[in-house]
Amino acid sequence: MTFKPAFWFPVAVGLTVLNVLAVVVFASQPWHATAHGVVALGFGVWAQRLRKTLGGSQVQGGSQVTEVQDRLEALDAEVDRLRQEVGEAQERLDFAERLLAQKREPRDVGPQR
C-alpha cells in the first residue's frame, strides 16, 4: 500500500480540529486538555508537511495539476522528436559505415604516355 498525501492531508486536518475542540471541552481538566493540545499540535505539524508534499495543489484548486500535465505533454512531444532525430542519425551512420566497408575497386589507369 502506498502513502498518498492527498488522502492523509484532510485526515490530519480533521484530527487537528477535533483535538482543538477537545481542548475547549476538557478545559476544566488541565492535564486532559494539555494532552489534547499536544496531540493537536502534532497533527497540525503533520498536516503542514503533507501540504508541502502536495505542493499546494489542494489549495490552488487543481490549476497546478493542469500545469504539470501540460508540461508533461510538452516533454513527451520533445522526447518523440528527439527519438526521431536519433533514428535518422542512426540511419545515416549505418549508410556511411556500409559505404566505408565496401571494398574499393582499384581504378584502371590507362597506359602512361
Secondary structure, DSSP 4 states (H G I P E B T S, - for coil): ----HHHHHHHHHHHHHHHHHHHHHTTTSHHHHHHHHHHHHHHHHHHHHHHHHHTTTTTTTTHHHHHHHHHHHHHHHHHHHHHHHHHHHHHHHHHHHHHHHSPPPPPPPPPP-
